[in-house]
Amino acid sequence: MSKMHLVMGGRVTDPQTLDFQDLSKVDLVGVFPDYVSAEKAWRSAAQRTVDDAEMRYVIVHLHRLLEPELPSA
């Protein structure tokens, strides 16, 4: 299986959490085949909203959710 990574973000209720205010408004940046390309997309999305403390972007390791028994290396 490919090591798929999802980049997503949105407005959170508290900048120190990942509790999104409205899931229907989450920005799905995309799914990427490796961490390097996902990180590049994450940096680009996060940079656009750098002045908004309530906007948060994350990288989700989809391959870990789909097959949690695989080693993380």
Number of C-alpha atoms within 10 A of each C-alpha: 6 9 14 18 23 23 24 20 22 23 21 20 14 14 14 10 10 16 14 19 14 11 12 8 11 16 15 12 18 13 18 20 13 14 16 11 14 23 17 12 21 21 15 13 19 19 12 10 14 12 9 12 12 17 19 25 24 19 19 16 19 17 17 15 11 12 10 10 8 10 7 9 3
